[in-house]
């Protein structure tokens, strides 16, 4: 379930946006000033931030800049500031879109869905948690900003685990996915070795892993959510 935070002090407009974006797989959270937005943002995993610029207790531009120091959450500015320098600044601060008032709610909905679709596509290839940062499409893997060298087997294993957080993946499932047609010819111990090697690279303490948990008699699971 994705979560969208709308930060807009015009309560009627805020409600109208929420109703327009309402769908079964999108939870809408609403704030009317930056203080409330900050409380919600820090207590929820937000997937999209719709942000007015002129708010009662500060500037949405300044808030976006603060958010970008720690998060890559998509940001859509929604504002009456339609001057070119304002628009350019918005994008320079990391906005994914910039929509000026007045606007069509249906056009806003289409642009929101486009941003969420792009984000979903990126999230399949990119993962961050703690000091880990993985870009599968570019085959770049980092721990605490130090690059990790992962074998193809380790990359496949890592991606399978990350794609199913909190879900037990049975050894047979992993063997079949990682080695495909060759799985029946691969020694079952190969999976144990691959897990051990991967833990040695990504875990601070491989003997007491934070990320790759062993579920004895069954298989393994990935114990961390993105961004934690």
Secondary structure, 3 states (H helix, E strand, C coil): CEEEEEECCCHHHHHHHHHHHCECCEEEEEECCHHHHHHHHHHCCCCEEEECCEECCEEHHHHHHHHHCCCCCEEEEEECCCCHHHHHHHHHCCCCEEEECCCCHHHHHHHHHHHHHHHHHHHCCEEEECCEEEECCCCEEEECCEEECCCHHHHHHHHHHHCCECCCEEHHHHHHHHHHHHHHHCCCHHHHHHHHHHHHHHCCCHHHCCCEEEECCCEEEECCCCCC
